[in-house]
Amino acid sequence: MFLDAVLTIEPNWTTFFTGESVTFKCDFAGDKDSDWFYSIYRNYQEWLPYDKHEGYELHPLTPDYSGAYQCFFYQKDSRKESNKIYLNVSDRPLPVLTVSPSWPSPGASVTLNCSVGHPSAGWSFYWYKVVPKLSDHSYSFYNYELLPGSENGTEQHLFIIDGQTHTAGYVCRAEREDPVSYSGQSEPKFVWSGDLNSAASLTVSPDSVQHFNKTSVSLSCEGNSTEWRVRRFSKSGYLYHCSSWGTMSGSTCTITSRWVSGVFWCESETGQFSNAVNITKDGEF
């Protein structure tokens, strides 16, 4: 007669991500040489029937495998049920990156904060600066370069950049061991500077922070590049390029939408960011 039916899993997590694997182990204290078998139930229905192996690996995991698992042992006319284990399988998390302050004083420190779900899961964090790319017409607008000090990841979800002087963009990702898992990559977040630099600069005509809907507004890019794009970060938190709200001709973007507000800057084919300008284009009163 068997006693103390037990279900264990390896690795011993209860939260998993899509693509990972888990091994179920059904065991009991008793004579394993006797005539016995077990079934694994999921959500109180038989899922893996009549097995005599002590382990079963499930791979790859998907969110559909979330639920309650339990072993049922059978021996002659007897049945014994194990403890229950609840698994939660979710899609890989996308980290959320925040930057503070978003308009630092020249030379000030900027703090990057990478937030990822399940903080108890032992994440390490990797930090990147974004580099504009214009010649590649793929989905991504940027290349990503690891920041110094981030090559092996950091245990802390905060990363401080000292001496921020120019407009720059950053992303983060997270990685964990036991089991190995990788998060997605965060959306780019930017810190902005109004200071001009020789490699890339943005000028606004007319030179005003407030524009009205009958006023033509031109954003011109200058510097060490032959190809430019103008980007806008909206008040609602979305990133756009000139064709979404204006027309780009050479190195100048002309705003054609009636109401356009946000932070504007230039990006060059040589990977440079210009100064940034926070302007509004509003209806006349």
matplotlib code that plots the C-alpha trace (Angstrom):
import matplotlib.pyplot as plt

x = [0.0, 1.4, 1.4, 1.9, 1.4, 3.4, 3.6, 6.7, 7.9, 11.3, 12.3, 10.4, 8.7, 5.0, 5.3, 6.6, 6.9, 6.0, 8.6, 10.0, 9.6, 8.6, 9.0, 6.3, 7.3, 4.8, 6.0, 4.8, 6.3, 5.8, 6.8, 7.5, 7.9, 4.3, 1.6, 0.8, 0.4, -0.6, -2.5, -1.8, -4.9, -5.1, -7.9, -9.5, -9.7, -7.4, -4.7, -1.9, -3.4, -1.9, 1.9, 4.5, 7.4, 8.1, 8.7, 7.0, 8.5, 6.1, 7.8, 7.2, 4.8, 2.1, -0.5, -3.0, -1.1, -1.9, -4.0, -4.0, -2.1, -2.4, -1.2, -3.6, -2.0, -3.8, -2.9, -5.4, -8.6, -7.0, -6.5, -4.4, -4.3, -1.4, -1.1, -2.1, 0.4, -0.9, 1.0, 0.8, 2.1, 2.3, 3.8, 7.4, 7.2, 8.1, 10.1, 8.9, 11.7, 11.4, 13.9, 14.3, 14.6, 13.5, 14.9, 18.2, 20.4, 23.6, 26.0, 23.4, 22.8, 19.9, 18.4, 17.0, 14.5, 13.7, 10.5, 9.7, 7.0, 7.7, 10.5, 11.2, 12.3, 15.9, 16.3, 19.5, 19.2, 21.0, 21.1, 21.5, 21.7, 19.7, 21.5, 19.4, 19.6, 18.1, 19.5, 17.8, 14.1, 13.3, 10.8, 13.3, 14.4, 17.4, 20.4, 21.2, 24.6, 25.3, 26.2, 29.6, 29.1, 26.2, 28.1, 27.4, 24.1, 23.2, 21.4, 19.7, 16.8, 18.2, 21.1, 22.6, 24.2, 26.4, 27.1, 24.2, 24.8, 22.8, 19.5, 19.7, 17.5, 17.7, 16.2, 16.6, 16.0, 16.0, 17.4, 17.2, 18.8, 17.3, 15.5, 17.2, 14.7, 14.9, 12.4, 11.5, 13.1, 11.5, 10.2, 12.8, 12.7, 14.4, 16.1, 16.1, 18.5, 17.9, 21.6, 22.8, 25.7, 27.8, 26.8, 23.1, 20.8, 17.1, 15.7, 12.0, 10.5, 8.9, 10.9, 8.1, 7.0, 3.3, 1.9, -1.6, -3.4, -3.1, 0.7, 3.1, 5.7, 9.0, 11.5, 14.9, 17.8, 21.4, 24.8, 27.2, 24.8, 23.1, 20.0, 17.6, 14.3, 12.3, 10.7, 8.0, 7.2, 3.5, 1.9, 0.1, 3.5, 3.7, 6.6, 6.0, 8.1, 7.4, 5.2, 2.6, 1.8, 3.6, 5.7, 9.5, 11.4, 15.1, 16.2, 13.0, 9.7, 6.7, 3.8, 0.5, -1.8, -3.9, -3.1, 0.3, 2.1, 5.1, 8.8, 10.6, 14.1, 16.2, 18.0, 20.8, 22.0, 25.3, 23.5, 23.2, 20.4, 19.9, 18.7, 15.1, 12.3, 9.0, 6.3, 2.6, 0.5, -3.0, -6.2, -6.7, -8.7]
y = [0.0, 3.4, 6.5, 10.2, 10.8, 13.9, 16.0, 18.1, 20.2, 21.2, 24.0, 24.8, 27.9, 28.5, 31.3, 30.4, 32.2, 31.1, 28.8, 27.5, 23.9, 22.2, 18.6, 17.0, 14.3, 12.0, 10.0, 8.3, 6.6, 2.9, -0.1, 1.2, -2.4, -3.2, -3.0, 0.8, 3.6, 7.2, 9.9, 13.6, 15.8, 19.4, 21.6, 18.4, 16.5, 13.7, 15.1, 12.5, 9.0, 5.7, 6.4, 4.5, 6.9, 9.2, 12.3, 14.0, 17.1, 19.6, 21.8, 24.3, 26.0, 28.3, 30.3, 27.5, 25.3, 27.5, 25.8, 23.3, 20.0, 16.9, 13.3, 10.4, 7.0, 3.8, 0.4, -2.5, -1.1, 1.8, 5.4, 8.2, 11.8, 14.2, 17.8, 20.4, 22.7, 25.8, 27.0, 30.4, 30.6, 34.0, 35.6, 36.9, 40.2, 43.5, 45.6, 49.2, 51.7, 55.1, 57.9, 60.7, 63.6, 63.7, 67.2, 67.1, 70.1, 69.8, 67.4, 66.2, 62.5, 60.6, 57.5, 54.7, 52.4, 49.0, 47.5, 43.9, 41.6, 38.9, 40.7, 37.6, 35.6, 36.9, 39.1, 40.7, 43.9, 45.0, 48.6, 50.0, 53.4, 53.7, 54.7, 56.1, 54.2, 55.7, 53.6, 50.4, 50.2, 47.4, 47.7, 48.9, 52.6, 52.0, 50.0, 49.2, 49.5, 48.2, 50.9, 50.6, 48.7, 46.7, 44.0, 41.3, 42.7, 44.4, 43.0, 46.4, 47.6, 51.1, 52.4, 55.9, 57.8, 60.6, 63.7, 63.6, 66.4, 65.7, 64.2, 60.4, 57.3, 54.2, 50.7, 47.9, 44.1, 41.5, 38.0, 35.4, 32.0, 28.8, 28.5, 30.7, 33.2, 36.4, 39.2, 41.3, 44.7, 47.8, 50.6, 53.4, 56.2, 59.5, 62.3, 65.6, 68.6, 72.0, 72.6, 72.8, 70.6, 70.6, 67.1, 67.7, 70.6, 71.5, 75.0, 75.9, 78.6, 80.8, 80.6, 80.1, 77.5, 78.2, 78.0, 78.4, 76.3, 78.9, 79.2, 77.2, 75.6, 74.3, 72.1, 72.2, 69.8, 70.8, 69.2, 66.5, 64.4, 64.2, 62.4, 63.3, 62.5, 64.5, 62.6, 63.6, 62.3, 63.1, 64.2, 60.8, 59.0, 57.8, 58.2, 59.4, 60.5, 63.4, 61.6, 61.0, 64.6, 66.6, 66.5, 65.9, 67.6, 67.2, 68.2, 70.2, 68.9, 71.1, 70.5, 70.2, 68.8, 71.4, 70.3, 68.8, 69.1, 67.3, 67.1, 67.3, 66.5, 65.4, 62.1, 61.6, 58.8, 59.1, 58.1, 61.5, 63.1, 66.9, 69.2, 68.8, 71.4, 71.2, 73.1, 73.2, 73.9, 74.8, 76.3, 80.1, 81.6]
z = [0.0, -0.9, 1.3, 1.0, -2.7, -3.7, -6.9, -7.4, -10.3, -11.6, -11.7, -8.5, -9.9, -10.0, -12.6, -16.1, -19.4, -22.9, -24.4, -21.1, -19.8, -16.6, -15.4, -13.3, -10.8, -9.2, -6.3, -3.1, -0.1, -0.6, -2.7, -6.2, -7.4, -6.9, -9.5, -9.6, -12.1, -12.0, -13.9, -13.9, -13.7, -14.9, -13.7, -12.1, -15.4, -16.5, -18.7, -18.8, -18.2, -17.1, -16.8, -14.8, -15.4, -12.5, -14.5, -17.4, -19.2, -20.7, -23.4, -24.7, -22.3, -23.4, -21.4, -22.1, -19.7, -16.7, -14.1, -11.2, -11.5, -9.3, -9.4, -8.8, -8.0, -8.6, -7.1, -7.4, -5.9, -4.1, -5.2, -3.6, -4.7, -4.3, -3.4, -6.0, -7.7, -9.5, -12.6, -14.1, -17.7, -19.3, -22.3, -21.8, -20.0, -21.7, -19.3, -18.8, -18.8, -17.2, -17.2, -14.6, -15.2, -18.8, -19.2, -17.2, -16.7, -18.8, -17.0, -14.6, -13.6, -15.2, -13.5, -15.7, -14.0, -15.7, -14.3, -15.1, -13.7, -11.0, -9.3, -7.0, -10.1, -9.9, -12.9, -14.1, -16.2, -19.3, -20.5, -24.0, -25.7, -29.0, -32.2, -35.1, -38.3, -41.5, -44.3, -43.2, -44.0, -41.6, -38.8, -36.2, -36.4, -34.1, -33.3, -29.7, -28.0, -24.5, -22.0, -20.2, -17.0, -18.3, -20.2, -17.6, -16.4, -13.2, -10.2, -9.6, -11.7, -11.5, -13.7, -13.2, -16.1, -15.0, -17.0, -19.4, -21.9, -25.1, -26.2, -26.0, -26.0, -23.9, -23.7, -21.2, -21.1, -18.4, -18.1, -15.4, -14.5, -13.1, -15.4, -18.1, -19.5, -21.4, -21.4, -24.4, -24.9, -23.5, -25.6, -26.2, -23.7, -24.2, -22.2, -24.0, -24.1, -25.6, -26.2, -29.8, -30.9, -34.1, -35.2, -35.3, -34.6, -34.9, -35.6, -35.5, -37.7, -36.6, -33.4, -30.8, -28.4, -29.1, -32.7, -34.1, -36.6, -39.4, -38.9, -41.0, -38.8, -40.2, -38.4, -40.0, -39.4, -39.8, -39.1, -40.2, -42.2, -45.6, -44.5, -41.7, -40.1, -37.6, -34.7, -32.2, -28.8, -28.1, -24.9, -24.9, -24.8, -28.5, -30.8, -34.4, -37.4, -39.7, -42.2, -39.5, -38.9, -41.6, -44.8, -45.0, -47.8, -47.7, -44.1, -43.3, -41.9, -42.2, -39.8, -41.8, -39.0, -37.3, -33.7, -33.0, -29.7, -28.1, -28.1, -31.5, -32.5, -35.5, -36.1, -38.6, -40.8, -38.9, -35.7, -34.0, -32.1, -32.2, -29.5, -28.6, -28.7, -26.8, -28.8, -29.2, -32.2, -31.1, -32.4, -32.3, -29.5]

ax = plt.figure().add_subplot(projection="3d")
ax.plot(x, y, z, "-o")
ax.set_aspect("equal")
plt.show()
